[in-house]
Amino acid sequence: MAKEHLTPDGVRGAVYYDDEFNPERSDIELVVGIREREKADQLRKGELCAMTVHKGSYSSLPDAYGALTAWIEEHGYAWDSAPFELYIKTQFDSLTPEEWETEVYFPVREKAGRKEDIA
């Protein structure tokens, strides 16, 4: 970023491309937002997502993922692309793990015959 004279805008995150997380070998893309949008490698398009805010350490993030996947199934949606996280409050903000906040997003699409569509 310094070489390209880019200015971080505070957005930090990760995109997870694997079907199942494997800590020894995973396809993860790190995200750092920049102010110079014209120089960005990629821009995130607006998309329909199921989302939750997880408060606490990263070790309990699987609970947030489980709750989101259950909600997606229960409400007649299907995954549409790789889930991603945005790190809102972290250790880099001089906070304790209990104060960390992570937004977890699952891009989704409506399944045909959703429960809400059958009413």
C-alpha positions as CSV (number, residue, x, y, z in Angstrom):
1,M,0.0,0.0,0.0
2,A,2.8,2.4,0.8
3,K,4.5,1.7,-2.6
4,E,1.3,2.6,-4.4
5,H,0.6,5.6,-2.1
6,L,-2.8,4.1,-1.0
7,T,-4.7,5.4,2.0
8,P,-6.5,2.8,4.2
9,D,-10.1,3.7,4.9
10,G,-10.5,1.6,8.0
11,V,-12.3,-1.4,6.4
12,R,-10.7,-4.7,7.3
13,G,-11.9,-8.1,6.5
14,A,-11.6,-11.6,5.0
15,V,-13.4,-13.6,2.3
16,Y,-13.5,-17.4,2.8
17,Y,-13.6,-19.4,-0.5
18,D,-13.4,-23.0,0.9
19,D,-16.6,-25.0,1.4
20,E,-15.2,-26.1,4.8
21,F,-12.6,-24.2,6.9
22,N,-9.3,-26.1,7.2
23,P,-6.8,-24.1,9.4
24,E,-3.8,-25.9,7.8
25,R,-4.8,-25.0,4.3
26,S,-7.5,-22.6,3.3
27,D,-8.3,-20.2,0.5
28,I,-8.7,-16.8,2.3
29,E,-8.6,-13.4,0.7
30,L,-7.7,-10.5,3.1
31,V,-9.5,-7.2,2.6
32,V,-8.2,-3.8,3.3
33,G,-10.4,-0.9,2.1
34,I,-8.7,2.1,0.5
35,R,-9.9,5.7,-0.3
36,E,-8.5,5.6,-3.9
37,R,-11.3,3.5,-5.4
38,E,-10.0,3.8,-8.9
39,K,-6.8,1.9,-7.8
40,A,-8.7,-0.9,-6.0
41,D,-8.0,-4.5,-7.1
42,Q,-11.6,-5.3,-6.6
43,L,-14.8,-3.5,-5.7
44,R,-17.5,-5.3,-3.7
45,K,-20.9,-5.0,-5.5
46,G,-24.1,-4.6,-3.6
47,E,-25.7,-8.0,-3.0
48,L,-28.4,-9.7,-0.9
49,C,-26.8,-11.1,2.3
50,A,-27.7,-12.7,5.5
51,M,-25.7,-11.0,8.2
52,T,-25.1,-11.0,11.9
53,V,-22.8,-9.1,14.3
54,H,-20.6,-11.3,16.4
55,K,-19.4,-9.9,19.7
56,G,-16.4,-11.5,21.4
57,S,-13.3,-13.4,20.5
58,Y,-12.7,-15.1,17.2
59,S,-12.7,-18.5,18.8
60,S,-16.5,-18.3,19.1
61,L,-17.1,-17.2,15.5
62,P,-18.3,-20.7,14.5
63,D,-21.4,-20.0,16.6
64,A,-22.2,-17.0,14.4
65,Y,-21.7,-19.1,11.3
66,G,-23.9,-21.8,12.6
67,A,-26.7,-19.4,13.5
68,L,-26.5,-17.8,10.0
69,T,-26.5,-21.1,8.1
70,A,-29.6,-22.2,10.2
71,W,-31.4,-18.9,9.4
72,I,-30.6,-19.2,5.7
73,E,-32.0,-22.7,5.5
74,E,-35.1,-21.9,7.7
75,H,-36.0,-18.9,5.6
76,G,-35.7,-20.5,2.2
77,Y,-32.4,-19.0,1.0
78,A,-29.3,-20.6,-0.5
79,W,-25.7,-19.5,-0.4
80,D,-24.8,-17.4,-3.5
81,S,-21.1,-16.9,-3.1
82,A,-18.2,-16.9,-0.5
83,P,-19.0,-15.7,3.0
84,F,-17.0,-12.8,4.3
85,E,-16.2,-11.0,7.6
86,L,-15.6,-7.3,8.4
87,Y,-13.6,-6.6,11.5
88,I,-15.3,-3.6,13.1
89,K,-13.7,-3.6,16.6
90,T,-10.5,-5.6,17.1
91,Q,-7.3,-6.0,19.2
92,F,-5.9,-3.2,17.0
93,D,-8.3,-0.8,18.6
94,S,-6.8,-1.7,22.0
95,L,-9.9,-3.6,23.1
96,T,-10.2,-6.9,25.0
97,P,-11.5,-9.9,23.1
98,E,-14.9,-9.5,24.8
99,E,-15.2,-6.1,23.1
100,W,-14.4,-7.2,19.6
101,E,-17.1,-7.0,16.9
102,T,-17.1,-8.9,13.7
103,E,-19.8,-8.6,11.0
104,V,-20.4,-11.9,9.3
105,Y,-22.0,-11.9,5.8
106,F,-23.3,-14.8,3.7
107,P,-24.3,-13.7,0.2
108,V,-27.6,-15.4,-0.5
109,R,-30.3,-15.9,-3.2
110,E,-33.9,-16.8,-2.8
111,K,-34.8,-20.5,-3.5
112,A,-37.9,-21.1,-5.6
113,G,-40.9,-21.8,-3.4
114,R,-39.6,-20.0,-0.3
115,K,-41.9,-20.2,2.8
116,E,-42.7,-16.5,2.6
117,D,-43.6,-16.9,-1.2
118,I,-46.2,-19.6,-0.4
119,A,-48.4,-17.5,1.9
